[in-house]
Amino acid sequence: MTIFRWPSGWDPFLGLRQVQRELERLFGDSVGAASRQVGGGSYPPVNVLNGPEELIVQCELAGCHLEDIDLSITGETLVVKGVKKPPEDDSELHYQRRERGVGEFSRTIVLPDRVDADRADARLEAGVLTVRLPKSEAAKPKRIQVK
Amino acid sequence: MTKKKEHIAVHAEPVRGGAPGETLTPLVDVYESSDGSIVLKAEVPGAASEGINIRVDKGVLTLEADTCLEEFGERYAWTYQGFEGGHYFRAFALSDEFDRDRIEASLSCGMLTIRLPRAASAKTRKIEIRGE
């Protein structure tokens, strides 16, 4: 399980990216610039967007079915759990190459604002899960009249 | 039998595509199903069938997919970005034992499945020994 919290603008891979950029500059475009391997790191990969009215969380879940995904929100924590099932006759198949992982996964995402979980909306399309989380009234900015 | 399997081996090195911008290498599973055909499964999350291009040319199967994620506009600020849409590209060398006219592909849940049936000439045939 991965828990992460990010102050806005903080990039944990900044140092690595700088090294990569330097290497690219020295050796041309050979280091990962043209072809990037997907996968590795925490699964599933997520995007978090912060809008004025709502937060949007996108998860990349290629090959996952609706019934295998479990979403839950507690306070400011969103948990995406699920299972990536292998084919039914998996033990009889002769694999030549196996890069896609199978099995259970869980990722905990600390949201940058409080949300109204009752109005959350999630849909799975083409292997991408999009969760829309309307911000709770308390999290929205309020204008204060200066007298 | 084992020797034969090595012969079929699908060569799956990431090949640099000629596309501009960043090219992503999709994760693939390649296995032999019970009927002897080879099944190739590739993860192309966010791709629609019209954005996918599969070609077989001179014994090389190339798979390309353009994926675009839903965009939300300028009112949304990125808090965290773990993945993005892009151009997926991968090429595989095919041996002659596949029937190239019968290659089938389907797309479901962001997964592309390509089925490569073996050519009739490549299938194992039992040879009857006739008695005198």
Interface residues (C-beta under 8 A of the other chain):
Chain A: F4 W6 S8 A33 A34 S35 R36 Q37 V38 G39 G41 S42 P45 V46 N47 V48 L49 N50 G51 P52 L55 I56 Q58 E60 L61 A62 G63 C64 H65 D89 E92 L93 H94 Y95 Q96 R97 R98 E99 R100 P112 L124 A126 G127 V128 T130
Chain B: K5 I8 A9 V10 A12 P14 V15 R16 G17 E22 T23 L24 T25 P26 L27 V28 D29 V30 Y31 E32 S33 S34 I38 K41 E43 V44 P45 G46 A47 A48 L69 E70 F72 R75 Y76 A77 W78 T79 Y80 Q81 G82 F83 E84 F89 C109 G110 M111
